[in-house]
Amino acid sequence: MRESRQKPPRDRFLDVVRALAILAVVVQHWLMPVLSYSDGRLATGNALATPGWWILTWLSQVMPLVFFAGGAANLYSLRAAPSTRDWLAARVRRLLVPVLPLIAAWLVLPGLLSELGVPAQPLQVAGSIAAQLLWFLAVYFVTVLVTPAMVAAHRRWGWRVPAAFGVLALLVDVARFNDLGLLGYANALFIWLAVHQLGFHYVDGKLGSLGRNKALALSAAGFGSTALMVAFGPYPGSMIGMPGAPVSNMSPPTALLGFVAIGQIGLLLAAKGALNRLAARPPVTAALRWIGPRFMTVYLWHMQALTVVAGITVLGLGYATPEPGSTLWFVLAPMWFVLAALVLSGLLRVFGRFETRPPSGTVTAPAWQLAVAAVLASAGMLGLAANGFAPPAGTGLFGGPLPWVALTAGAYLLSGKRLPRPAARPVLAQRVKA
């Protein structure tokens, strides 16, 4: 039986969570790089590798909140959609369209920048950074595809679903830390599907109605478990990958991120009342309404803004990032942030229209065709994230981004119109004379 199709009222708390998450992503990515340039080579480091700063990643690594809010939003929108096919069509197109101009730009930029004299190594670094964030879309397309099945599982088994994913994630970690490292990538689904499922429990379960004290207890349990697993387990303290670290909690994700998710979600739920009051203020309401339709554009283009600023200041003017934590670093960091914000604002004016304009035409693709499109898009995003937009010299035409771009383009075409059926062959009837 289909659930209610009535459009739910706007959930201000989820709007705030998503806005805080994208803001945290931008702030971390803009202030994290430690850059210098010499003899045609760009040296890169991570400010969060500064001793003691890893603890900041327990709050700044907000991908758990992105999947949590995504789960809640997907459940709301699926229930309001006329059909599962209509919902899947809208979701696949909404995710695909904003990424197309980014891909188109980076098909041209490597050759153009090379002609302008940018050395190969910095160009390769820039192309890699530009594509790395597409890992999120690779996972999220799969998440969207299985959402209807996950909603059915949620109705039938409730809390046992995220608990089962959590157990599977722990078992994958055991295998990973016993020299079966490739199995760790299974957690790219187990962890994020578990957190996505928590969004369902926010919408129609006890999670969304937790009081402040219970929410704080939940947060303490999540962060407390994280601390114990870092102190006595094989897990590093940072929730992002660090240069030279033998293990990353993020790539691929470990079960530790599930406990961080519980800590972060509990903390925000404890502040839900205050956040709702904040969201009700007219200036904040206006800001949330503005950024809501532009989340994907901000996510996709904020690193391009950083690349522009770094290209001009580091490669062009010889600027080098001061020692992280030094007085000079704290003085210059706001200026660096403002420059990147100005560039991003310009990029949003140019490319934000691809996400904010109403969809053109009617999507007539059947559900199976949309499912194939989601799989192709996921594969294309994963290939681009792993290989970058600017391949190393000598890899040839098909060693670069073109195969993955072709998959993405195929996904876009499949997500629109129904494929034409082949014309039936005429059958010539012949009379058999006796």
Disulfide bonds with the S-S distance in Angstrom:
none
